[in-house]
C-alpha cells in the first residue's frame, strides 16, 4: 500500500474504534408546560416534568405538595432509579 491508502485505513480504523461504546444522549426529565396535561393541578411552567426512564410525572421543585397523591420530586426518582 502507498502512503495515502495507509493513512486512509488508519484514520478509518481510529474513527470506528469508539463507535460501539458510545451511549446516545437523552434527556431524562422533560419539563411539561403549565396546564398542558392537567390544567387543574397547581404549578407554573417547568414545575412538573416527565421522567422518560420510568414514565412517571415528577415535581421539579422540592417542598410540601398540598394534595394527597402528589407526584414525587424528580430528585427522588433519580435516587430510586439511577441512570
N, CA, C and O atoms as a Maestro MAE file, in Angstrom:
{
 s_m_m2io_version
 :::
 2.0.0
}

f_m_ct {
 s_m_title
 :::
 protein
 m_atom[332] {
  # First column is atom index #
  i_m_mmod_type
  r_m_x_coord
  r_m_y_coord
  r_m_z_coord
  i_m_residue_number
  s_m_chain_name
  s_m_pdb_residue_name
  s_m_pdb_atom_name
  i_m_atomic_number
  :::
  1 25 0.847 -1.182 0.000 1 A "UNK " " N  " 7
  2 3 0.000 0.000 0.000 1 A "UNK " " CA " 6
  3 2 0.886 1.237 0.000 1 A "UNK " " C  " 6
  4 15 1.985 1.257 0.554 1 A "UNK " " O  " 8
  5 25 0.358 2.255 -0.642 2 A "UNK " " N  " 7
  6 3 1.094 3.507 -0.619 2 A "UNK " " CA " 6
  7 2 0.637 4.352 0.564 2 A "UNK " " C  " 6
  8 15 -0.310 3.990 1.263 2 A "UNK " " O  " 8
  9 25 1.304 5.465 0.784 3 A "UNK " " N  " 7
  10 3 1.058 6.290 1.963 3 A "UNK " " CA " 6
  11 2 -0.386 6.797 2.070 3 A "UNK " " C  " 6
  12 15 -0.963 6.688 3.152 3 A "UNK " " O  " 8
  13 25 -1.008 7.348 1.007 4 A "UNK " " N  " 7
  14 3 -2.380 7.841 1.148 4 A "UNK " " CA " 6
  15 2 -3.374 6.729 1.526 4 A "UNK " " C  " 6
  16 15 -4.285 6.966 2.318 4 A "UNK " " O  " 8
  17 25 -3.211 5.542 0.978 5 A "UNK " " N  " 7
  18 3 -4.110 4.430 1.317 5 A "UNK " " CA " 6
  19 2 -3.892 3.986 2.763 5 A "UNK " " C  " 6
  20 15 -4.855 3.710 3.478 5 A "UNK " " O  " 8
  21 25 -2.655 3.917 3.186 6 A "UNK " " N  " 7
  22 3 -2.348 3.543 4.568 6 A "UNK " " CA " 6
  23 2 -2.933 4.555 5.538 6 A "UNK " " C  " 6
  24 15 -3.516 4.184 6.557 6 A "UNK " " O  " 8
  25 25 -2.777 5.828 5.221 7 A "UNK " " N  " 7
  26 3 -3.322 6.884 6.062 7 A "UNK " " CA " 6
  27 2 -4.848 6.802 6.127 7 A "UNK " " C  " 6
  28 15 -5.425 6.968 7.202 7 A "UNK " " O  " 8
  29 25 -5.503 6.551 5.004 8 A "UNK " " N  " 7
  30 3 -6.960 6.453 4.964 8 A "UNK " " CA " 6
  31 2 -7.449 5.282 5.803 8 A "UNK " " C  " 6
  32 15 -8.432 5.418 6.532 8 A "UNK " " O  " 8
  33 25 -6.789 4.146 5.718 9 A "UNK " " N  " 7
  34 3 -7.163 2.977 6.510 9 A "UNK " " CA " 6
  35 2 -6.955 3.247 7.994 9 A "UNK " " C  " 6
  36 15 -7.790 2.868 8.815 9 A "UNK " " O  " 8
  37 25 -5.866 3.890 8.340 10 A "UNK " " N  " 7
  38 3 -5.570 4.219 9.731 10 A "UNK " " CA " 6
  39 2 -6.621 5.183 10.299 10 A "UNK " " C  " 6
  40 15 -7.114 4.972 11.408 10 A "UNK " " O  " 8
  41 25 -6.959 6.218 9.562 11 A "UNK " " N  " 7
  42 3 -7.956 7.191 10.016 11 A "UNK " " CA " 6
  43 2 -9.316 6.522 10.159 11 A "UNK " " C  " 6
  44 15 -10.017 6.767 11.142 11 A "UNK " " O  " 8
  45 25 -9.700 5.698 9.219 12 A "UNK " " N  " 7
  46 3 -10.974 4.987 9.289 12 A "UNK " " CA " 6
  47 2 -11.009 4.046 10.496 12 A "UNK " " C  " 6
  48 15 -12.025 3.958 11.185 12 A "UNK " " O  " 8
  49 25 -9.920 3.356 10.749 13 A "UNK " " N  " 7
  50 3 -9.841 2.461 11.905 13 A "UNK " " CA " 6
  51 2 -9.961 3.203 13.220 13 A "UNK " " C  " 6
  52 15 -10.636 2.736 14.137 13 A "UNK " " O  " 8
  53 25 -9.321 4.345 13.322 14 A "UNK " " N  " 7
  54 3 -9.400 5.155 14.549 14 A "UNK " " CA " 6
  55 2 -10.807 5.703 14.728 14 A "UNK " " C  " 6
  56 15 -11.326 5.733 15.844 14 A "UNK " " O  " 8
  57 25 -11.427 6.135 13.638 15 A "UNK " " N  " 7
  58 3 -12.774 6.708 13.713 15 A "UNK " " CA " 6
  59 2 -13.798 5.667 14.166 15 A "UNK " " C  " 6
  60 15 -14.754 6.007 14.863 15 A "UNK " " O  " 8
  61 25 -13.611 4.421 13.784 16 A "UNK " " N  " 7
  62 3 -14.574 3.366 14.117 16 A "UNK " " CA " 6
  63 2 -14.319 2.723 15.475 16 A "UNK " " C  " 6
  64 15 -15.148 1.946 15.947 16 A "UNK " " O  " 8
  65 25 -13.215 3.023 16.100 17 A "UNK " " N  " 7
  66 3 -12.841 2.371 17.349 17 A "UNK " " CA " 6
  67 2 -13.852 2.587 18.466 17 A "UNK " " C  " 6
  68 15 -14.206 1.631 19.156 17 A "UNK " " O  " 8
  69 25 -14.322 3.802 18.664 18 A "UNK " " N  " 7
  70 3 -15.218 4.092 19.781 18 A "UNK " " CA " 6
  71 2 -16.695 4.018 19.455 18 A "UNK " " C  " 6
  72 15 -17.510 4.353 20.314 18 A "UNK " " O  " 8
  73 25 -17.080 3.604 18.279 19 A "UNK " " N  " 7
  74 3 -18.483 3.638 17.867 19 A "UNK " " CA " 6
  75 2 -19.382 2.748 18.713 19 A "UNK " " C  " 6
  76 15 -20.503 3.146 19.031 19 A "UNK " " O  " 8
  77 25 -18.938 1.586 19.076 20 A "UNK " " N  " 7
  78 3 -19.787 0.646 19.811 20 A "UNK " " CA " 6
  79 2 -19.946 1.014 21.279 20 A "UNK " " C  " 6
  80 15 -20.949 0.651 21.894 20 A "UNK " " O  " 8
  81 25 -18.991 1.719 21.851 21 A "UNK " " N  " 7
  82 3 -19.043 2.002 23.277 21 A "UNK " " CA " 6
  83 2 -19.758 3.309 23.600 21 A "UNK " " C  " 6
  84 15 -19.967 3.612 24.774 21 A "UNK " " O  " 8
  85 25 -20.138 4.087 22.595 22 A "UNK " " N  " 7
  86 3 -20.771 5.384 22.834 22 A "UNK " " CA " 6
  87 2 -22.256 5.212 23.141 22 A "UNK " " C  " 6
  88 15 -22.996 4.605 22.367 22 A "UNK " " O  " 8
  89 25 -22.684 5.764 24.295 23 A "UNK " " N  " 7
  90 3 -24.106 5.745 24.647 23 A "UNK " " CA " 6
  91 2 -24.760 7.001 24.094 23 A "UNK " " C  " 6
  92 15 -24.232 8.098 24.276 23 A "UNK " " O  " 8
  93 25 -25.896 6.866 23.425 24 A "UNK " " N  " 7
  94 3 -26.562 8.064 22.916 24 A "UNK " " CA " 6
  95 2 -27.080 8.937 24.049 24 A "UNK " " C  " 6
  96 15 -27.503 8.424 25.085 24 A "UNK " " O  " 8
  97 25 -27.050 10.232 23.861 25 A "UNK " " N  " 7
  98 3 -27.519 11.177 24.873 25 A "UNK " " CA " 6
  99 2 -29.044 11.254 24.820 25 A "UNK " " C  " 6
  100 15 -29.636 11.255 23.740 25 A "UNK " " O  " 8
  101 25 -29.654 11.318 25.957 26 A "UNK " " N  " 7
  102 3 -31.093 11.550 26.008 26 A "UNK " " CA " 6
  103 2 -31.397 12.443 27.193 26 A "UNK " " C  " 6
  104 15 -30.621 12.512 28.147 26 A "UNK " " O  " 8
  105 25 -32.517 13.119 27.130 27 A "UNK " " N  " 7
  106 3 -32.931 13.996 28.221 27 A "UNK " " CA " 6
  107 2 -33.848 13.191 29.120 27 A "UNK " " C  " 6
  108 15 -34.954 12.827 28.721 27 A "UNK " " O  " 8
  109 25 -33.402 12.915 30.313 28 A "UNK " " N  " 7
  110 3 -34.151 12.063 31.230 28 A "UNK " " CA " 6
  111 2 -35.431 12.738 31.712 28 A "UNK " " C  " 6
  112 15 -36.493 12.116 31.692 28 A "UNK " " O  " 8
  113 25 -35.354 13.985 32.140 29 A "UNK " " N  " 7
  114 3 -36.523 14.699 32.663 29 A "UNK " " CA " 6
  115 2 -36.917 15.789 31.672 29 A "UNK " " C  " 6
  116 15 -36.139 16.703 31.398 29 A "UNK " " O  " 8
  117 25 -38.137 15.683 31.135 30 A "UNK " " N  " 7
  118 3 -38.634 16.629 30.146 30 A "UNK " " CA " 6
  119 2 -39.662 17.536 30.815 30 A "UNK " " C  " 6
  120 15 -40.694 17.054 31.282 30 A "UNK " " O  " 8
  121 25 -39.397 18.848 30.869 31 A "UNK " " N  " 7
  122 3 -40.346 19.770 31.503 31 A "UNK " " CA " 6
  123 2 -41.695 19.785 30.770 31 A "UNK " " C  " 6
  124 15 -41.749 19.667 29.546 31 A "UNK " " O  " 8
  125 25 -42.761 19.929 31.529 32 A "UNK " " N  " 7
  126 3 -44.109 19.978 30.971 32 A "UNK " " CA " 6
  127 2 -44.637 21.402 31.142 32 A "UNK " " C  " 6
  128 15 -44.594 21.944 32.246 32 A "UNK " " O  " 8
  129 25 -45.135 22.019 30.059 33 A "UNK " " N  " 7
  130 3 -45.686 23.371 30.171 33 A "UNK " " CA " 6
  131 2 -46.909 23.401 31.092 33 A "UNK " " C  " 6
  132 15 -47.644 22.419 31.194 33 A "UNK " " O  " 8
  133 25 -47.116 24.523 31.751 34 A "UNK " " N  " 7
  134 3 -48.238 24.671 32.688 34 A "UNK " " CA " 6
  135 2 -49.561 24.422 31.967 34 A "UNK " " C  " 6
  136 15 -49.793 24.960 30.884 34 A "UNK " " O  " 8
  137 25 -50.427 23.606 32.569 35 A "UNK " " N  " 7
  138 3 -51.752 23.327 32.026 35 A "UNK " " CA " 6
  139 2 -51.774 22.427 30.814 35 A "UNK " " C  " 6
  140 15 -52.842 22.215 30.240 35 A "UNK " " O  " 8
  141 25 -50.644 21.889 30.400 36 A "UNK " " N  " 7
  142 3 -50.604 21.066 29.191 36 A "UNK " " CA " 6
  143 2 -51.296 19.722 29.372 36 A "UNK " " C  " 6
  144 15 -51.982 19.253 28.464 36 A "UNK " " O  " 8
  145 25 -51.127 19.107 30.521 37 A "UNK " " N  " 7
  146 3 -51.694 17.780 30.748 37 A "UNK " " CA " 6
  147 2 -52.825 17.828 31.760 37 A "UNK " " C  " 6
  148 15 -53.894 17.263 31.530 37 A "UNK " " O  " 8
  149 25 -52.594 18.495 32.869 38 A "UNK " " N  " 7
  150 3 -53.572 18.539 33.953 38 A "UNK " " CA " 6
  151 2 -53.820 19.993 34.356 38 A "UNK " " C  " 6
  152 15 -53.141 20.500 35.249 38 A "UNK " " O  " 8
  153 25 -54.767 20.669 33.727 39 A "UNK " " N  " 7
  154 3 -54.960 22.099 34.000 39 A "UNK " " CA " 6
  155 2 -55.426 22.412 35.418 39 A "UNK " " C  " 6
  156 15 -55.274 23.549 35.865 39 A "UNK " " O  " 8
  157 25 -55.991 21.440 36.146 40 A "UNK " " N  " 7
  158 3 -56.500 21.703 37.490 40 A "UNK " " CA " 6
  159 2 -55.429 21.625 38.573 40 A "UNK " " C  " 6
  160 15 -55.666 22.063 39.698 40 A "UNK " " O  " 8
  161 25 -54.260 21.079 38.260 41 A "UNK " " N  " 7
  162 3 -53.203 20.920 39.259 41 A "UNK " " CA " 6
  163 2 -52.350 22.186 39.279 41 A "UNK " " C  " 6
  164 15 -51.920 22.656 38.225 41 A "UNK " " O  " 8
  165 25 -52.100 22.741 40.465 42 A "UNK " " N  " 7
  166 3 -51.340 23.996 40.540 42 A "UNK " " CA " 6
  167 2 -49.882 23.822 40.133 42 A "UNK " " C  " 6
  168 15 -49.328 22.724 40.183 42 A "UNK " " O  " 8
  169 25 -49.293 24.910 39.738 43 A "UNK " " N  " 7
  170 3 -47.874 24.903 39.374 43 A "UNK " " CA " 6
  171 2 -47.663 25.627 38.067 43 A "UNK " " C  " 6
  172 15 -48.500 25.563 37.166 43 A "UNK " " O  " 8
  173 25 -46.553 26.308 37.968 44 A "UNK " " N  " 7
  174 3 -46.264 27.051 36.753 44 A "UNK " " CA " 6
  175 2 -45.486 26.210 35.760 44 A "UNK " " C  " 6
  176 15 -45.236 25.025 35.982 44 A "UNK " " O  " 8
  177 25 -45.114 26.837 34.677 45 A "UNK " " N  " 7
  178 3 -44.345 26.159 33.645 45 A "UNK " " CA " 6
  179 2 -43.018 25.686 34.221 45 A "UNK " " C  " 6
  180 15 -42.314 26.455 34.876 45 A "UNK " " O  " 8
  181 25 -42.676 24.437 33.981 46 A "UNK " " N  " 7
  182 3 -41.436 23.873 34.498 46 A "UNK " " CA " 6
  183 2 -41.544 23.319 35.906 46 A "UNK " " C  " 6
  184 15 -40.557 22.816 36.445 46 A "UNK " " O  " 8
  185 25 -42.725 23.398 36.518 47 A "UNK " " N  " 7
  186 3 -42.910 22.863 37.868 47 A "UNK " " CA " 6
  187 2 -42.986 21.339 37.836 47 A "UNK " " C  " 6
  188 15 -42.585 20.671 38.789 47 A "UNK " " O  " 8
  189 25 -43.501 20.796 36.736 48 A "UNK " " N  " 7
  190 3 -43.603 19.350 36.562 48 A "UNK " " CA " 6
  191 2 -42.731 18.907 35.402 48 A "UNK " " C  " 6
  192 15 -42.443 19.677 34.487 48 A "UNK " " O  " 8
  193 25 -42.317 17.648 35.460 49 A "UNK " " N  " 7
  194 3 -41.536 17.063 34.378 49 A "UNK " " CA " 6
  195 2 -41.928 15.601 34.241 49 A "UNK " " C  " 6
  196 15 -42.481 15.004 35.164 49 A "UNK " " O  " 8
  197 25 -41.636 15.036 33.086 50 A "UNK " " N  " 7
  198 3 -41.869 13.620 32.840 50 A "UNK " " CA " 6
  199 2 -40.528 12.909 32.879 50 A "UNK " " C  " 6
  200 15 -39.592 13.295 32.179 50 A "UNK " " O  " 8
  201 25 -40.434 11.872 33.697 51 A "UNK " " N  " 7
  202 3 -39.229 11.043 33.749 51 A "UNK " " CA " 6
  203 2 -39.328 10.062 32.596 51 A "UNK " " C  " 6
  204 15 -40.175 9.170 32.621 51 A "UNK " " O  " 8
  205 25 -38.487 10.205 31.591 52 A "UNK " " N  " 7
  206 3 -38.577 9.368 30.398 52 A "UNK " " CA " 6
  207 2 -38.104 7.938 30.642 52 A "UNK " " C  " 6
  208 15 -38.383 7.053 29.833 52 A "UNK " " O  " 8
  209 25 -37.401 7.700 31.732 53 A "UNK " " N  " 7
  210 3 -36.962 6.335 32.037 53 A "UNK " " CA " 6
  211 2 -38.087 5.529 32.681 53 A "UNK " " C  " 6
  212 15 -38.297 4.368 32.330 53 A "UNK " " O  " 8
  213 25 -38.813 6.139 33.624 54 A "UNK " " N  " 7
  214 3 -39.861 5.415 34.345 54 A "UNK " " CA " 6
  215 2 -41.265 5.745 33.855 54 A "UNK " " C  " 6
  216 15 -42.214 5.022 34.158 54 A "UNK " " O  " 8
  217 25 -41.405 6.838 33.097 55 A "UNK " " N  " 7
  218 3 -42.719 7.257 32.637 55 A "UNK " " CA " 6
  219 2 -43.545 7.916 33.732 55 A "UNK " " C  " 6
  220 15 -44.771 7.972 33.636 55 A "UNK " " O  " 8
  221 25 -42.885 8.413 34.768 56 A "UNK " " N  " 7
  222 3 -43.554 8.978 35.931 56 A "UNK " " CA " 6
  223 2 -43.520 10.504 35.884 56 A "UNK " " C  " 6
  224 15 -42.511 11.102 35.510 56 A "UNK " " O  " 8
  225 25 -44.633 11.122 36.267 57 A "UNK " " N  " 7
  226 3 -44.683 12.563 36.430 57 A "UNK " " CA " 6
  227 2 -43.965 12.912 37.724 57 A "UNK " " C  " 6
  228 15 -44.130 12.219 38.728 57 A "UNK " " O  " 8
  229 25 -43.170 13.977 37.712 58 A "UNK " " N  " 7
  230 3 -42.471 14.377 38.931 58 A "UNK " " CA " 6
  231 2 -42.473 15.894 39.072 58 A "UNK " " C  " 6
  232 15 -42.701 16.629 38.111 58 A "UNK " " O  " 8
  233 25 -42.210 16.341 40.300 59 A "UNK " " N  " 7
  234 3 -42.103 17.774 40.595 59 A "UNK " " CA " 6
  235 2 -40.647 18.183 40.516 59 A "UNK " " C  " 6
  236 15 -39.767 17.482 41.018 59 A "UNK " " O  " 8
  237 25 -40.395 19.313 39.887 60 A "UNK " " N  " 7
  238 3 -39.016 19.792 39.777 60 A "UNK " " CA " 6
  239 2 -38.619 20.641 40.973 60 A "UNK " " C  " 6
  240 15 -37.433 20.870 41.209 60 A "UNK " " O  " 8
  241 25 -39.605 21.107 41.725 61 A "UNK " " N  " 7
  242 3 -39.364 21.965 42.881 61 A "UNK " " CA " 6
  243 2 -39.651 21.180 44.158 61 A "UNK " " C  " 6
  244 15 -40.764 20.687 44.336 61 A "UNK " " O  " 8
  245 25 -38.667 21.054 45.050 62 A "UNK " " N  " 7
  246 3 -38.929 20.337 46.297 62 A "UNK " " CA " 6
  247 2 -39.844 21.144 47.217 62 A "UNK " " C  " 6
  248 15 -40.027 22.349 47.041 62 A "UNK " " O  " 8
  249 25 -40.392 20.472 48.168 63 A "UNK " " N  " 7
  250 3 -41.274 21.145 49.125 63 A "UNK " " CA " 6
  251 2 -42.542 20.332 49.297 63 A "UNK " " C  " 6
  252 15 -42.775 19.350 48.591 63 A "UNK " " O  " 8
  253 25 -43.340 20.752 50.230 64 A "UNK " " N  " 7
  254 3 -44.568 20.017 50.537 64 A "UNK " " CA " 6
  255 2 -45.605 20.229 49.445 64 A "UNK " " C  " 6
  256 15 -45.922 21.361 49.080 64 A "UNK " " O  " 8
  257 25 -46.117 19.140 48.938 65 A "UNK " " N  " 7
  258 3 -47.227 19.222 47.987 65 A "UNK " " CA " 6
  259 2 -48.510 19.325 48.801 65 A "UNK " " C  " 6
  260 15 -48.627 18.722 49.867 65 A "UNK " " O  " 8
  261 25 -49.460 20.083 48.299 66 A "UNK " " N  " 7
  262 3 -50.650 20.345 49.096 66 A "UNK " " CA " 6
  263 2 -51.842 19.455 48.755 66 A "UNK " " C  " 6
  264 15 -52.983 19.840 49.011 66 A "UNK " " O  " 8
  265 25 -51.605 18.285 48.187 67 A "UNK " " N  " 7
  266 3 -52.692 17.354 47.942 67 A "UNK " " CA " 6
  267 2 -52.205 15.923 48.101 67 A "UNK " " C  " 6
  268 15 -51.014 15.637 47.982 67 A "UNK " " O  " 8
  269 25 -53.140 15.037 48.369 68 A "UNK " " N  " 7
  270 3 -52.816 13.613 48.561 68 A "UNK " " CA " 6
  271 2 -52.481 13.011 47.205 68 A "UNK " " C  " 6
  272 15 -53.136 13.307 46.206 68 A "UNK " " O  " 8
  273 25 -51.485 12.189 47.175 69 A "UNK " " N  " 7
  274 3 -51.081 11.538 45.925 69 A "UNK " " CA " 6
  275 2 -50.255 12.428 45.022 69 A "UNK " " C  " 6
  276 15 -50.177 12.189 43.817 69 A "UNK " " O  " 8
  277 25 -49.638 13.449 45.587 70 A "UNK " " N  " 7
  278 3 -48.800 14.347 44.788 70 A "UNK " " CA " 6
  279 2 -47.621 13.570 44.208 70 A "UNK " " C  " 6
  280 15 -47.111 12.652 44.851 70 A "UNK " " O  " 8
  281 25 -47.183 13.925 43.003 71 A "UNK " " N  " 7
  282 3 -46.048 13.210 42.412 71 A "UNK " " CA " 6
  283 2 -44.764 13.435 43.210 71 A "UNK " " C  " 6
  284 15 -44.613 14.468 43.863 71 A "UNK " " O  " 8
  285 25 -43.850 12.486 43.160 72 A "UNK " " N  " 7
  286 3 -42.570 12.649 43.854 72 A "UNK " " CA " 6
  287 2 -41.723 13.707 43.155 72 A "UNK " " C  " 6
  288 15 -42.030 14.132 42.041 72 A "UNK " " O  " 8
  289 25 -40.665 14.121 43.821 73 A "UNK " " N  " 7
  290 3 -39.743 15.055 43.165 73 A "UNK " " CA " 6
  291 2 -38.880 14.268 42.169 73 A "UNK " " C  " 6
  292 15 -38.676 13.063 42.314 73 A "UNK " " O  " 8
  293 25 -38.390 14.970 41.174 74 A "UNK " " N  " 7
  294 3 -37.531 14.335 40.173 74 A "UNK " " CA " 6
  295 2 -36.238 13.825 40.818 74 A "UNK " " C  " 6
  296 15 -35.680 12.813 40.395 74 A "UNK " " O  " 8
  297 25 -35.775 14.534 41.838 75 A "UNK " " N  " 7
  298 3 -34.569 14.118 42.558 75 A "UNK " " CA " 6
  299 2 -34.797 12.779 43.252 75 A "UNK " " C  " 6
  300 15 -33.904 11.931 43.271 75 A "UNK " " O  " 8
  301 25 -35.990 12.582 43.823 76 A "UNK " " N  " 7
  302 3 -36.314 11.293 44.455 76 A "UNK " " CA " 6
  303 2 -36.344 10.167 43.436 76 A "UNK " " C  " 6
  304 15 -35.840 9.073 43.692 76 A "UNK " " O  " 8
  305 25 -36.945 10.442 42.265 77 A "UNK " " N  " 7
  306 3 -36.991 9.417 41.212 77 A "UNK " " CA " 6
  307 2 -35.590 9.048 40.738 77 A "UNK " " C  " 6
  308 15 -35.302 7.879 40.485 77 A "UNK " " O  " 8
  309 25 -34.726 10.045 40.618 78 A "UNK " " N  " 7
  310 3 -33.350 9.787 40.176 78 A "UNK " " CA " 6
  311 2 -32.604 8.943 41.207 78 A "UNK " " C  " 6
  312 15 -31.813 8.072 40.844 78 A "UNK " " O  " 8
  313 25 -32.853 9.200 42.493 79 A "UNK " " N  " 7
  314 3 -32.208 8.423 43.552 79 A "UNK " " CA " 6
  315 2 -32.703 6.974 43.560 79 A "UNK " " C  " 6
  316 15 -31.924 6.053 43.805 79 A "UNK " " O  " 8
  317 25 -33.994 6.772 43.292 80 A "UNK " " N  " 7
  318 3 -34.575 5.419 43.288 80 A "UNK " " CA " 6
  319 2 -34.225 4.648 42.036 80 A "UNK " " C  " 6
  320 15 -34.086 3.426 42.084 80 A "UNK " " O  " 8
  321 25 -34.077 5.342 40.904 81 A "UNK " " N  " 7
  322 3 -33.811 4.708 39.611 81 A "UNK " " CA " 6
  323 2 -32.665 5.422 38.907 81 A "UNK " " C  " 6
  324 15 -32.901 6.156 37.947 81 A "UNK " " O  " 8
  325 25 -31.427 5.226 39.362 82 A "UNK " " N  " 7
  326 3 -30.301 5.931 38.729 82 A "UNK " " CA " 6
  327 2 -30.080 5.485 37.284 82 A "UNK " " C  " 6
  328 15 -30.482 4.393 36.882 82 A "UNK " " O  " 8
  329 25 -29.439 6.350 36.528 83 A "UNK " " N  " 7
  330 3 -29.112 6.007 35.129 83 A "UNK " " CA " 6
  331 2 -28.058 4.942 35.071 83 A "UNK " " C  " 6
  332 15 -27.658 4.528 33.983 83 A "UNK " " O  " 8
  :::
 }
 m_bond[331] {
  # First column is bond index #
  i_m_from
  i_m_to
  i_m_order
  :::
  1 1 2 1
  2 2 3 1
  3 3 4 2
  4 3 5 1
  5 5 6 1
  6 6 7 1
  7 7 8 2
  8 7 9 1
  9 9 10 1
  10 10 11 1
  11 11 12 2
  12 11 13 1
  13 13 14 1
  14 14 15 1
  15 15 16 2
  16 15 17 1
  17 17 18 1
  18 18 19 1
  19 19 20 2
  20 19 21 1
  21 21 22 1
  22 22 23 1
  23 23 24 2
  24 23 25 1
  25 25 26 1
  26 26 27 1
  27 27 28 2
  28 27 29 1
  29 29 30 1
  30 30 31 1
  31 31 32 2
  32 31 33 1
  33 33 34 1
  34 34 35 1
  35 35 36 2
  36 35 37 1
  37 37 38 1
  38 38 39 1
  39 39 40 2
  40 39 41 1
  41 41 42 1
  42 42 43 1
  43 43 44 2
  44 43 45 1
  45 45 46 1
  46 46 47 1
  47 47 48 2
  48 47 49 1
  49 49 50 1
  50 50 51 1
  51 51 52 2
  52 51 53 1
  53 53 54 1
  54 54 55 1
  55 55 56 2
  56 55 57 1
  57 57 58 1
  58 58 59 1
  59 59 60 2
  60 59 61 1
  61 61 62 1
  62 62 63 1
  63 63 64 2
  64 63 65 1
  65 65 66 1
  66 66 67 1
  67 67 68 2
  68 67 69 1
  69 69 70 1
  70 70 71 1
  71 71 72 2
  72 71 73 1
  73 73 74 1
  74 74 75 1
  75 75 76 2
  76 75 77 1
  77 77 78 1
  78 78 79 1
  79 79 80 2
  80 79 81 1
  81 81 82 1
  82 82 83 1
  83 83 84 2
  84 83 85 1
  85 85 86 1
  86 86 87 1
  87 87 88 2
  88 87 89 1
  89 89 90 1
  90 90 91 1
  91 91 92 2
  92 91 93 1
  93 93 94 1
  94 94 95 1
  95 95 96 2
  96 95 97 1
  97 97 98 1
  98 98 99 1
  99 99 100 2
  100 99 101 1
  101 101 102 1
  102 102 103 1
  103 103 104 2
  104 103 105 1
  105 105 106 1
  106 106 107 1
  107 107 108 2
  108 107 109 1
  109 109 110 1
  110 110 111 1
  111 111 112 2
  112 111 113 1
  113 113 114 1
  114 114 115 1
  115 115 116 2
  116 115 117 1
  117 117 118 1
  118 118 119 1
  119 119 120 2
  120 119 121 1
  121 121 122 1
  122 122 123 1
  123 123 124 2
  124 123 125 1
  125 125 126 1
  126 126 127 1
  127 127 128 2
  128 127 129 1
  129 129 130 1
  130 130 131 1
  131 131 132 2
  132 131 133 1
  133 133 134 1
  134 134 135 1
  135 135 136 2
  136 135 137 1
  137 137 138 1
  138 138 139 1
  139 139 140 2
  140 139 141 1
  141 141 142 1
  142 142 143 1
  143 143 144 2
  144 143 145 1
  145 145 146 1
  146 146 147 1
  147 147 148 2
  148 147 149 1
  149 149 150 1
  150 150 151 1
  151 151 152 2
  152 151 153 1
  153 153 154 1
  154 154 155 1
  155 155 156 2
  156 155 157 1
  157 157 158 1
  158 158 159 1
  159 159 160 2
  160 159 161 1
  161 161 162 1
  162 162 163 1
  163 163 164 2
  164 163 165 1
  165 165 166 1
  166 166 167 1
  167 167 168 2
  168 167 169 1
  169 169 170 1
  170 170 171 1
  171 171 172 2
  172 171 173 1
  173 173 174 1
  174 174 175 1
  175 175 176 2
  176 175 177 1
  177 177 178 1
  178 178 179 1
  179 179 180 2
  180 179 181 1
  181 181 182 1
  182 182 183 1
  183 183 184 2
  184 183 185 1
  185 185 186 1
  186 186 187 1
  187 187 188 2
  188 187 189 1
  189 189 190 1
  190 190 191 1
  191 191 192 2
  192 191 193 1
  193 193 194 1
  194 194 195 1
  195 195 196 2
  196 195 197 1
  197 197 198 1
  198 198 199 1
  199 199 200 2
  200 199 201 1
  201 201 202 1
  202 202 203 1
  203 203 204 2
  204 203 205 1
  205 205 206 1
  206 206 207 1
  207 207 208 2
  208 207 209 1
  209 209 210 1
  210 210 211 1
  211 211 212 2
  212 211 213 1
  213 213 214 1
  214 214 215 1
  215 215 216 2
  216 215 217 1
  217 217 218 1
  218 218 219 1
  219 219 220 2
  220 219 221 1
  221 221 222 1
  222 222 223 1
  223 223 224 2
  224 223 225 1
  225 225 226 1
  226 226 227 1
  227 227 228 2
  228 227 229 1
  229 229 230 1
  230 230 231 1
  231 231 232 2
  232 231 233 1
  233 233 234 1
  234 234 235 1
  235 235 236 2
  236 235 237 1
  237 237 238 1
  238 238 239 1
  239 239 240 2
  240 239 241 1
  241 241 242 1
  242 242 243 1
  243 243 244 2
  244 243 245 1
  245 245 246 1
  246 246 247 1
  247 247 248 2
  248 247 249 1
  249 249 250 1
  250 250 251 1
  251 251 252 2
  252 251 253 1
  253 253 254 1
  254 254 255 1
  255 255 256 2
  256 255 257 1
  257 257 258 1
  258 258 259 1
  259 259 260 2
  260 259 261 1
  261 261 262 1
  262 262 263 1
  263 263 264 2
  264 263 265 1
  265 265 266 1
  266 266 267 1
  267 267 268 2
  268 267 269 1
  269 269 270 1
  270 270 271 1
  271 271 272 2
  272 271 273 1
  273 273 274 1
  274 274 275 1
  275 275 276 2
  276 275 277 1
  277 277 278 1
  278 278 279 1
  279 279 280 2
  280 279 281 1
  281 281 282 1
  282 282 283 1
  283 283 284 2
  284 283 285 1
  285 285 286 1
  286 286 287 1
  287 287 288 2
  288 287 289 1
  289 289 290 1
  290 290 291 1
  291 291 292 2
  292 291 293 1
  293 293 294 1
  294 294 295 1
  295 295 296 2
  296 295 297 1
  297 297 298 1
  298 298 299 1
  299 299 300 2
  300 299 301 1
  301 301 302 1
  302 302 303 1
  303 303 304 2
  304 303 305 1
  305 305 306 1
  306 306 307 1
  307 307 308 2
  308 307 309 1
  309 309 310 1
  310 310 311 1
  311 311 312 2
  312 311 313 1
  313 313 314 1
  314 314 315 1
  315 315 316 2
  316 315 317 1
  317 317 318 1
  318 318 319 1
  319 319 320 2
  320 319 321 1
  321 321 322 1
  322 322 323 1
  323 323 324 2
  324 323 325 1
  325 325 326 1
  326 326 327 1
  327 327 328 2
  328 327 329 1
  329 329 330 1
  330 330 331 1
  331 331 332 2
  :::
 }
}
